[in-house]
Amino acid sequence: MSLTKISKLVCFVLVVCSIIGIPIIIYIDKLMEAYHILNLNNDRFFFTVWFLRICGVIGEYVVFTLLKIFRTISKGNPFVKSNEFDLKVIAIVSFVYAILFAVKAYFYCTAVTIGIIILSLGMSVCAYVFSQLFKQSVQYKEESDFLI
C-alpha cells in the first residue's frame, strides 16, 4: 500500500524540517549572535541557547519517530505494537516539552511560551489517545488473525 499524495507531502516536509533543524540546533548560538537576538553578555544567553538545543533534540526525535510511523503505514500494516509504543513515547516527550517550557515561563514568560505549552499538552493528549486506539486495534487485529 502506497502513501497518498498528502502523506508523501507530510513525509517530505518532515524530512526537510529534520535536515534544516540539525544544523540550527548545532549552531543556534552563532545564529542568535549573528541576528542580534540576544547578545553574548546577556545573562539569559547561555540558558536560552541550551534550552533551545534541548528542545531541538526533542523535536528531532519526534520527527524521526513520526517518519518511522509513516514507514509502517506505507508498508500496509499500521496496527503494530511498535506504533503504539512510539505514539506513547511521543505523548510522554510532548509532556516533557510542556514541562520544559513551563520552567522557561517561570524565568522568562512570553505569549509564545504559553502557546507552546498549550500546544505541547494538546499534542501529548492526542498522541496518548492515538496510542490507546492503536493498542485496541492491535488487539483486535491479533484476535482476528488468530481466528483465521
N, C-alpha and C positions, 0 to 999 in steps of 0.2 A: 504494500500500500504506500503510495507516494504522498508527500505533503501537498496541501493546497497551495495556491499562489500566495495567499496571505500568510500561511505558516512559513513558507520559504522566505518571504519578506521579513517576517519577525526574526527568523534564524539569522538572516543576513545582517539585520540591524544589531542583533546581539553580538555577532562576531565582530562587526565594525566597532561597536562600543567597547568590547573587550580589548581589541587591538589598540584603540586610541587610549583606553584607560590605563594600560600598563605603564607607558612612558610618563603619563601625567602623574601617576602615583609616585613613580621614582623621582621625578624632577619637580614636584609640587613646590618645594621651597624656592627653586630658581624661577619658576613661573610667577609665584607670588611677588618675588622681589622685582622681576622684570616689569610686571604690570602694576607695580606700586600698590598692591592690595594691602599688604602690611609691611612695614619696614623692619629691618633686622633688629633694631633697637627696641622694638615694641615688646612689652612683657608677654603678650599673648602669642608671639610669633612661633616659638618652639611648641607650645601646646597645640596651636592651630595646625601646624604642619603635621605633627604626629597624629593628631586626631583625624585629619583628612586622609592620611596614609592608612590608618587602621580601617576607617570606613571604606576606603577604596578597595582594600584587600577583601573585606566582607562583600562588597558589591561584586567584585570579580568572581568570588566563589559562587554567589547566587547566579550570576550569568552563566558560568560553566555548568552549574547544576541544571539550569533550565535548558541549556543546549543538550545535555545528557538525556533529559526527559523527552525532548523533541526527537532525539535519535531513536529512542524506543518506540515512540509513537509512529515514526516513519517506517519502522520495521513491521508495523501492523499488530503489535501486541502491547498496548499501553498499560494494561492492568497487570502489572508485575509488582512484586514486593519492593523492588529497588526504587520504583517511582513513588510508592507510598512512603518509604523511608526518606527519600530525597525531599519530598514535599514537607515532611515533618521537620527535617533539618532546616529547610528554608523558613518555616514558621518560627523555629527557635532562633535562628540567626536574625530574622527580622525583628523579633522581640528584643534581642540583644542590641540591635541597631537603634531601636527606640530608646532603650536604656542609656546607651552612649550619648544620644542627642539630648536626653533629659539631663544628664550630668553636664553636658555642654551648656544647656539652657540655664543651669544653676549659676555658672560663671559668666556666661555671655549670651543673653537671650535676645533672639530676633524673631520676627514673624515667620521667616523661612524655617528656623529651627522648630518652632511649634508645628508648622505644616509638615515637616519631615517626620516628627514624632507621630502625628496623627496618621500619616500615610504608612509609616512602618508598622504601626499597630494594626491598621486595616489589612495590610499585606500579610501580617502574621496570622490574623484570624482567618483570612481567606485561604492561605496555604494550609493551615491546620484542618479546616473544613474539607478542602480537597483531599488531604491525606487520608482523612477518615472515609471519604467517599471512595477513594481508591482501595482502601483496606476492605470495605464491604464488597467492592467489585471483584477484587482478587479472591475473596472467599467464595462468592457466587460462581466465579469462573472455575475455581478448583472443584467445587461441588458438581458443576455441570460437566467438567472434564472427567470426573470420577464416575459419573453416571453413564457416560457414553463409553 
